[in-house]
Amino acid sequence: MTEAVLYQIQAIPEKRLFEVKCTILNPDPAGQKVLLPVWIPGSYLVRDFARFIMRLQAYCQEKPVYSQMLDKNTYFLRFRILI
């Protein structure tokens, strides 16, 4: 099963930042884990890319979603989907 995930990336050059929006079209109602890579192709080093995250905000149907950092590269998002 392929999950539909859409990304939008906007550069903010004057602040040397990127804003990344990730849309999960069919999130798991029980909660969704979001992982960042800890490696890059061709390198055997474990990286800590999460250290560059300044703020994480999650929304479902325009309402804030509970988020928790589980470890250095995993976040858990708990959705309350209204039908």
Buried (B, 14 or more C-beta within 10 A) or exposed (E): EEEEEEEEEEEEEEEEEEEEEEEBEEBEEEBBEBEBEBEEEEEEEEBEEBEEEEEEEBEBEEEEBEBEEEEEBBBBBBBEEEE
